[in-house]
Amino acid sequence: MNRPSQPTLTPATLAWVRSLAAQHGVTEHHIIDSCNKEYKGGAEEAKRRADMTQEVINDYRTSTRFAPPPLVAGSKPSPGEKVIITRVSDTASLRIWGDMYHDRGMFAFDFVDNWGRYIKTSPGTKIFADRPDSGCEILSLEERLAKNHPHASQVVDYDPEWETYLVVERTRMCVVQPGYPDFYITIPSWRPRGSTCAIISEYW
């Protein structure tokens, strides 16, 4: 049986697909199929979202608050800001917020303990866009910045529990944790400023 024809990709998107395939040891078709299943616009839409995230990363690299001391990557909810919390294990919950990212159509999230205190992602925990075999792991801002900024190691010295993630609205994620079933959750989408839709989470 012939494979269904794939839409023509722009050179930039094709290069992005090839880079992902090489990075994760999968075929280009695997990346394209994963994008088609997740996004109506397929790989082009996935590339657009990745570019949006990278734009925010670049903002942090050049931000004046990303200069020591102290060095802090990411952010935490402002006092009184609306947050959404959903439990992912016996000792941790996922906390989602995003007022400062509203205009970019994005949300931030981190992990908190049973007392609502932010904590670093537990060892062995990985987060993927869509599902574990998608090849698209979601890294925290700190992880991504540490690979590109000469002073990033000072984040750990400043606050070892500080870690923040940033994702585009409506992203479906899978949290993989040792000793727990995979946890699927869909990031909200923005309604008029100041409110979010209900969050959807499920164990599979």
Disulfide bonds with the S-S distance in Angstrom:
none
